[in-house]
Amino acid sequence: MEEIAIDGAMYFDANNHADIADKMMLIYKDETLRNKLIENAKLVVEKYNWEKSSELFWQSILKTIDD
C-alpha cells in the first residue's frame, strides 16, 4: 500500500513472479538501497502506532455520537 509505506518499501507486481524475484535480488545485492529502504521505513513507522490509532478511532466515535 503505497499510501502508507511511501518510500519505505519496494513495490512489485504480485502477479509477476519474475518481478518479485528481481526486487528481492535487488534488495539483497544493493546494500545502499536496502539501507535507504530501512531508514525510510523507520520514518514511516513513527507516524503509526496503536495508541495513536486507537485515540483517533475513539475521537471519531465520540464525534459521531455528538453529531
N, C-alpha and C positions, 0 to 999 in steps of 0.2 A: 504494500500500500504506500505508494509514493507520497501521498499527502501526510503520512505520519513519519515514515523513515527518512524522507527528504534525501539528503546526501549521505546518510549513514548506512546505506545498503546498496547492494548491486542488484540490478533488475535483469530479468531474463524472461524468455517466453517459456512458460510452464509446459507447453505442448511440444517443445522442441528439445529433445534430449541432447542434441549437439550443442545448442546454445547454453544449456545448463552446464554441460561438461566444460565448454570453453570458459565460462565465467568462473567456475570452480578452479580451473587450472590457472587462470589469470590471477585470482586471489592467492593461490599457492605460490606462484612464481614471482609476482610483483610485490615485494615487501613494502615498497613505498605506498602503493595503492592500498594494500592491506592495512597499514598503519593509519593512513588517512581515513579509511572507512571506519576503523575502530574509534579514532578521535571524533569523527563526525557523529558516530552513533552515541558516544558518551554525551555529547551536547544535546542530542535529541532526547535521550533518556531523562535528562534533567528536567525536561518540560513535562514529563508524565510520571505520576506516581499514584498509588491507590488512595492516599489521604486526600490529595487534591481532587482526584476524580470523584471520590465519594462526597466530598464537600460541595463540589459543583452540582452533582446529581441531587443532593439534598436541597440545595438552594432552588433548583428547578422545580422540585416537588412543592416546596413552600410557595414559590411564585404561582404555581398552578392552583394551589389551594386558595391563595389570597385573591386570585382574579375572579 
